Amino acid sequence: MKYAIVGSGVSGIAAIEAIRSVDRSGEVVMIGDDPHGFYSRPGLAYYLTGELHDKALYPRTSDEYRQMNFRYVKGRVKGVLREARVLELENQTSIAYDRLLIATGAQALPLEMPGANLEGVFKLDHMEDAKRILKRARRGKTAVVVGGGITALELVEGLLARGMNVHYLLRGDRYWSGVLDEHESKIVEARLQVEGVTLHHHAELIEVMGKKNRVIGARLLDGRTLKCDMVAYAIGIRPRLELAIQAGLAVDRGILVNEFMQTNDPHIFAAGDVAQVYDPAVGRSVLDSLWGPARQQGYAAGLNMAGKTTAYIKAPPFNVTRLAGLTTTIIGAVGGGHDEDLVGIARGDSETWRSLPDALVAQSGFDVNHLRLMVGEQRLLGAVVMGDQTLSYPLQKIVSERIDISSIREKLLAADARIGDVVVEFWAGLRN
C-alpha cells in the first residue's frame, strides 16, 4: 500500500502514527512546503515573547522520525490525477498513491489596502513570519496591530515583550466579541492597558503609509494617522483549498469529509484546518483551527487509510490559551456570533464557539478569576474559565460527556449563585 500525505503539520504527523499502528510495511511519503517542517504552531506565541527558544518548538527528535519510517519530500504538489492516483509536483516529479491525505492547513487572509505590501507589514502564519517579526522588532519603536482573536493578541504581547510601543486597533467596541462576553473582553483590555498597550476602539485601518518602501505610519478611517515602524495583522485564516479544487473534490469553506475523514473520492482523505467536519452540537459542518482536533482528525484519517474503519466523533471544541497573560479555557458553544475584527475564523478558534446556544448564562467571579457557563435544559453547553483553572478539567468533562445537570440547574441560575462551589460539589458527587 502506498500512502501520500500532503502537508507537514500536526494532522499529517498524526496520520503517519496511525498508519504505522496498523501497517508497518506500507510506503509512506509526506510532501511539505514549510521550510521548517513540523513544529508547534501554538508555540510561536511563546517564541515571540522570548519565553521559548525556537528549538523548543520541535516536539520530535530525528530518532523518533526514523522510527516512524516515512520519506519526506520538500516541495509543493501542483495537481492530483485522480484516475491514475498520481500527485504531480512543481519540480516535474510525480508520486503514486493508493491512499492520499490532504492536510494542507490554512493560511492567513491578506491585508488588502494601499501600502499592504510595504516592508514592515507582517502576519503571523508560520515560523518564517515569526523570525521576520523578531528581526524587525526593536525596543523603543512603534507597532500597530490589527485584528481579533488569539493571534492578534499574540502579536500585541510578543511586540510588547520586545520593548515596542504597541497600538491595538479594534473595529468594534470590544475585543473578540464573537467569543467573549462584554465583561471578559473588558478584563483582557484592562490588563493590556496596564501592560502599556494603547487601545483604539472603533478604529479601522484604511492605509499603511510608507516612505522609500518602508512603513512610516497608519491612516485610519476617521482621518487620524499613527506614526509607526511596523504594522502586524491577524484578520482571519482561509483553508488552503487550491489542491482540492484542482482535484475536483467537494468543497464548501473547507474540504467536505464524512465521519471517516473521507472526501467524495474514497481514496482521498482530508484533516486539520483544511477539513470541514460535521458537528452534531450545532447540526452543521464547521471549521476548527485548533491543535487538538487537527491531531485527532489526522489520526482517525490515518487509521481509515490503513483499513481500520474508525469514525471521528467531534468533541466540543476546547482550548487553553493566554489572553493578556491570563490563562483562559474556552469549552463548547459560548459565543455571541459575529466579530468585526475577523473575516471568518481565526487561528486557535472554532466556529462552534461562536454559535449562540439556546442557553441561560450563569456567571461569577470578577476581577481576574472569572467563570461563565452556558446552561441548557439538561446539560452544560459551554464554559469560559479565566484565571484560576481548578474547574477547567471538570467542566471539560461535564460538557464533552453531556452529563445531565438537571439536579443543579436551578442552583446555577439562582441570582446569588456561587457557581464555582456548585460545580465543585457536583463534580465531587460524580466522582464518588
ABEGO torsion letter per residue (X at the ends): XBBBBBEABAAAAAAAAAAAAABAABBBBBBBABAAEBBBAAAAAAAAAGABBAAAABABBAAAAAAAGBBBBBEBBABBBAAAGBBBBAAGBBBBBABBBBBAEBBBBBBBBBGAABBGBBBBABAAAAAAAAAABBBGBBBBBBEBEAAAAAAAAAAAAAGBBBBBBBABABBGAAABBAAAAAAAAAAAAAAGBBBBBGBBBABBBBBGGBBABBBBAAGBBBBBABBBBBAEBBBBAAAAAAAGBBBBABBBBBAAGBBABAABBBBEAABBBBBAAAGBBBBBABAAAAAAAAAAAAAAAAGBBBBBBBBBBBBBBBBGGBBBBBBEBABAEBBAABBEBBBGBBAAAABBBBBBBBBBEBEABBBBBBBBAABBABBBBBEBAAAAAAAAAAAAAGBBAAAAAAAAABAABBAAAAAAAAAAAAAX
